Amino acid sequence: MIYSRRRHALLSPPTNRANVRKFAKIIRAGLVLAAAAFTLAAVGPAEAQQAGQQQDLVVYLIDHQFVSDAEMATIQGEIGEIFQAEANVTIRWIMDDSPRRRLASNELRFLILASDGTRWFHGPSNVIGLAPHDDTGVGRNSFVFYRQALWFRQQAVLRCREATRARSQAAATGVTPDPSIDALAPPECGDHLTSLTPLVVARAAAHEMVHILLNKLDHSEGGLMRKSFDITEWLAGEQVSFRLLPEEITALQQLLQPATTAPGR
């Protein structure tokens, strides 16, 4: 996985601004589809206004993929873990609703799109996440492309299968497996494949959300905000590689406490 520097996209796509504006108009026009039914802490629009008085991050989640309840639970749970456990920031999920006004500093849209990204953004088809914004902080939408999350899982399955086959062949011939196989995929890689797709969606979304919240136009040396990740890290079931750094946690806490909600138009 590789994140771009300016557009913050997994595997770095160039973004067509005209298409971004086109998509933003569609969002404002309310032509979004309903999200999946499962929520962790869904609140209504009126409650969302109150959320701005607390250390809460209000996320309007719009799911064009219609992921299953189980996948949505994993997506919201992992994003919540990153923000709550690390930065003590509570996320208020608002499903199937997006205000027709400028979003406040503690508000974001998170859209799960079924396409591979080329429909709206004229870039490579191997983009997983995207957060179009500039150095003035314009842009409050984070996009994740579900089809590419599936593609990433398929690559992980192939790597795990190849490593497992190599270990089985070594065991059958009575030889010690080559240590380099562990760099390809750890022995327990199969245990993490079931939940891999929603985890890819969640961590890609969290990465893009932090880019927007902190108006971060570069990447960190470690943690969630790194420029790239290796499939092996996902297959090992590691979490530390996908968590925020102390300075990022501090910046989020300063931003979201207290947070204010922009007045409606």
C-alpha positions as CSV (number, residue, x, y, z in Angstrom):
1,M,0.0,0.0,0.0
2,I,1.3,3.4,-0.9
3,Y,-0.1,6.8,0.0
4,S,0.5,9.8,-2.1
5,R,1.9,13.0,-0.7
6,R,-0.6,15.6,-1.9
7,R,-3.8,13.8,-2.6
8,H,-3.3,11.2,0.2
9,A,-4.4,8.3,-1.9
10,L,-3.5,4.7,-1.5
11,L,-1.3,4.0,-4.5
12,S,-1.2,7.6,-5.5
13,P,-3.7,8.8,-8.1
14,P,-3.6,12.2,-9.8
15,T,-7.0,13.8,-9.1
16,N,-9.1,15.7,-11.5
17,R,-10.5,18.8,-9.7
18,A,-13.5,19.1,-12.0
19,N,-14.6,15.6,-11.1
20,V,-14.1,16.3,-7.4
21,R,-16.3,19.3,-7.7
22,K,-18.8,17.3,-9.7
23,F,-19.0,14.6,-7.0
24,A,-19.3,17.3,-4.3
25,K,-22.3,18.7,-6.1
26,I,-23.9,15.3,-6.1
27,I,-23.3,14.9,-2.4
28,R,-24.8,18.4,-1.7
29,A,-27.8,17.5,-3.8
30,G,-28.6,14.6,-1.5
31,L,-28.2,12.0,-4.2
32,V,-26.4,9.6,-1.9
33,L,-27.6,6.1,-1.2
34,A,-28.6,4.8,2.2
35,A,-25.8,3.3,4.3
36,A,-25.9,-0.2,5.9
37,A,-28.1,-0.5,8.9
38,F,-25.5,-1.2,11.6
39,T,-24.2,1.7,13.6
40,L,-22.1,1.9,16.8
41,A,-23.2,5.3,18.1
42,A,-25.5,6.7,15.4
43,V,-27.1,10.1,16.2
44,G,-29.6,12.3,14.5
45,P,-28.8,15.7,13.0
46,A,-30.1,17.5,16.1
47,E,-27.8,15.5,18.4
48,A,-24.9,16.1,16.0
49,Q,-25.2,19.8,16.7
50,Q,-24.8,19.0,20.4
51,A,-21.8,16.8,19.6
52,G,-19.8,19.9,18.7
53,Q,-19.8,20.9,22.4
54,Q,-17.9,17.8,23.4
55,Q,-14.6,16.2,22.3
56,D,-16.5,14.3,19.6
57,L,-15.7,13.7,15.9
58,V,-18.9,13.7,13.9
59,V,-18.7,11.5,10.8
60,Y,-21.4,11.3,8.2
61,L,-21.0,7.8,6.8
62,I,-22.4,7.2,3.3
63,D,-22.1,3.6,2.1
64,H,-22.6,3.1,-1.6
65,Q,-21.3,-0.5,-1.3
66,F,-24.0,-1.6,1.1
67,V,-21.5,-3.6,3.2
68,S,-22.8,-6.3,5.5
69,D,-23.6,-5.6,9.1
70,A,-20.6,-7.6,10.2
71,E,-18.2,-5.6,7.9
72,M,-19.7,-2.3,9.0
73,A,-19.2,-3.4,12.6
74,T,-15.5,-4.1,11.9
75,I,-15.1,-0.8,9.9
76,Q,-16.6,1.4,12.6
77,G,-15.0,-0.6,15.4
78,E,-11.5,-0.3,14.0
79,I,-11.9,3.5,13.2
80,G,-13.3,4.0,16.7
81,E,-10.4,2.1,18.3
82,I,-7.9,4.3,16.5
83,F,-9.5,7.5,17.6
84,Q,-11.0,6.5,20.9
85,A,-8.3,4.3,22.4
86,E,-5.4,6.3,21.1
87,A,-6.6,9.9,21.2
88,N,-9.7,9.6,23.5
89,V,-11.8,11.0,20.7
90,T,-15.3,9.7,20.5
91,I,-16.8,9.3,17.1
92,R,-20.5,10.1,16.5
93,W,-21.6,8.1,13.4
94,I,-24.5,9.6,11.4
95,M,-25.8,7.3,8.8
96,D,-27.6,8.2,5.6
97,D,-27.5,11.9,6.3
98,S,-25.2,14.8,5.3
99,P,-25.9,18.5,6.1
100,R,-26.1,20.9,3.2
101,R,-23.7,23.4,4.7
102,R,-20.0,23.9,5.3
103,L,-18.8,21.2,7.7
104,A,-17.1,22.3,10.9
105,S,-13.6,21.4,12.0
106,N,-14.9,18.4,13.9
107,E,-17.1,17.1,11.1
108,L,-16.2,14.8,8.1
109,R,-17.9,12.8,5.4
110,F,-16.7,9.2,4.9
111,L,-17.9,7.6,1.7
112,I,-17.5,3.9,0.8
113,L,-17.7,3.7,-3.0
114,A,-18.3,0.5,-4.9
115,S,-16.2,1.6,-7.9
116,D,-12.4,1.5,-8.2
117,G,-12.0,5.3,-8.3
118,T,-11.7,5.9,-12.0
119,R,-15.3,6.8,-12.4
120,W,-14.9,10.1,-10.4
121,F,-11.2,10.6,-10.3
122,H,-9.2,10.2,-13.4
123,G,-6.3,8.2,-12.0
124,P,-5.1,4.7,-11.8
125,S,-7.6,2.0,-10.9
126,N,-5.4,0.7,-8.0
127,V,-6.4,3.6,-5.6
128,I,-7.8,2.5,-2.2
129,G,-8.3,5.8,-0.4
130,L,-8.4,9.4,-1.3
131,A,-8.9,12.7,0.6
132,P,-8.9,15.6,-1.9
133,H,-8.0,18.9,-0.1
134,D,-5.5,21.7,-0.3
135,D,-3.2,23.5,2.1
136,T,-6.0,25.9,3.1
137,G,-8.0,23.0,4.5
138,V,-10.6,23.0,1.8
139,G,-12.2,19.5,1.5
140,R,-14.0,17.5,4.1
141,N,-14.7,14.2,2.2
142,S,-12.7,11.0,2.6
143,F,-13.3,8.3,0.0
144,V,-12.5,4.6,0.2
145,F,-12.9,2.4,-2.9
146,Y,-14.2,-1.0,-1.8
147,R,-13.3,-2.8,-5.0
148,Q,-9.7,-2.0,-4.4
149,A,-9.9,-3.2,-0.8
150,L,-11.1,-6.5,-2.2
151,W,-8.2,-6.5,-4.7
152,F,-5.7,-5.9,-1.8
153,R,-7.2,-8.9,0.1
154,Q,-6.8,-11.1,-3.0
155,Q,-3.1,-10.2,-3.1
156,A,-2.8,-11.1,0.5
157,V,-4.6,-14.4,-0.1
158,L,-2.2,-15.3,-2.9
159,R,0.8,-14.4,-0.7
160,C,-0.4,-16.4,2.2
161,R,-1.2,-19.4,0.0
162,E,2.3,-19.3,-1.6
163,A,4.0,-19.2,1.8
164,T,1.8,-22.0,3.2
165,R,2.6,-24.2,0.2
166,A,6.3,-23.6,0.7
167,R,6.1,-24.5,4.3
168,S,4.1,-27.7,3.5
169,Q,6.6,-28.7,0.9
170,A,9.5,-28.2,3.3
171,A,7.8,-30.3,6.0
172,A,7.0,-33.1,3.5
173,T,10.7,-33.4,2.5
174,G,11.9,-33.1,6.1
175,V,13.8,-29.8,5.6
176,T,13.6,-26.6,7.6
177,P,11.6,-23.9,5.8
178,D,13.6,-21.1,4.4
179,P,13.4,-18.1,6.9
180,S,12.6,-15.8,4.0
181,I,9.2,-17.4,3.8
182,D,8.2,-15.5,7.0
183,A,8.9,-12.3,5.2
184,L,6.4,-13.3,2.6
185,A,3.7,-14.2,5.0
186,P,3.8,-15.4,8.7
187,P,2.5,-18.9,9.6
188,E,-0.7,-17.5,11.1
189,C,-1.5,-15.5,8.0
190,G,-4.7,-17.4,7.3
191,D,-6.2,-16.3,10.6
192,H,-6.4,-12.7,9.5
193,L,-7.9,-13.1,6.0
194,T,-11.5,-13.1,7.0
195,S,-11.6,-9.6,8.4
196,L,-9.0,-8.2,6.1
197,T,-11.3,-6.3,3.6
198,P,-13.1,-4.2,6.2
199,L,-9.9,-3.6,8.1
200,V,-8.3,-2.2,4.8
201,V,-11.4,0.0,4.4
202,A,-11.3,1.2,8.0
203,R,-7.6,2.0,8.2
204,A,-7.5,3.6,4.8
205,A,-10.5,5.8,5.9
206,A,-8.8,6.7,9.2
207,H,-5.6,7.6,7.4
208,E,-7.5,10.0,5.1
209,M,-9.6,11.4,8.0
210,V,-6.4,12.4,9.8
211,H,-5.1,14.0,6.7
212,I,-8.2,16.2,6.6
213,L,-8.5,16.9,10.3
214,L,-4.9,18.0,10.8
215,N,-4.7,19.4,7.3
216,K,-1.7,17.2,6.9
217,L,-0.1,17.3,3.5
218,D,2.8,15.0,4.2
219,H,3.3,11.6,5.9
220,S,4.9,10.4,9.1
221,E,7.8,8.1,9.5
222,G,5.8,5.5,11.4
223,G,2.3,4.4,12.4
224,L,-1.0,4.9,10.6
225,M,0.1,8.0,8.7
226,R,3.1,6.3,7.0
227,K,3.3,6.6,3.2
228,S,3.3,2.8,2.6
229,F,2.6,-0.5,4.2
230,D,3.6,-4.1,3.4
231,I,1.0,-6.9,3.1
232,T,3.0,-8.9,5.6
233,E,2.1,-6.4,8.3
234,W,-1.6,-7.0,7.7
235,L,-1.1,-10.8,7.6
236,A,0.7,-10.7,11.0
237,G,-2.3,-9.2,12.7
238,E,-0.2,-6.3,14.0
239,Q,-2.0,-3.2,15.3
240,V,0.8,-1.0,16.4
241,S,1.7,-0.4,12.8
242,F,-1.7,1.2,12.2
243,R,-1.9,3.5,15.2
244,L,-1.3,7.2,15.6
245,L,1.9,8.7,16.8
246,P,2.0,10.8,20.0
247,E,2.3,14.1,18.2
248,E,-0.7,13.2,16.0
249,I,-2.7,12.3,19.1
250,T,-1.9,15.6,20.7
251,A,-2.8,17.6,17.6
252,L,-6.2,15.8,17.3
253,Q,-7.0,16.5,21.0
254,Q,-6.2,20.1,20.6
255,L,-8.3,20.3,17.5
256,L,-11.4,18.6,18.9
257,Q,-11.5,20.0,22.4
258,P,-13.5,22.1,22.4
259,A,-15.0,21.6,18.9
260,T,-17.6,23.9,17.4
261,T,-20.2,23.1,14.9
262,A,-20.7,25.5,12.0
263,P,-24.1,27.3,11.9
264,G,-26.5,26.0,9.2
265,R,-27.1,28.0,6.1
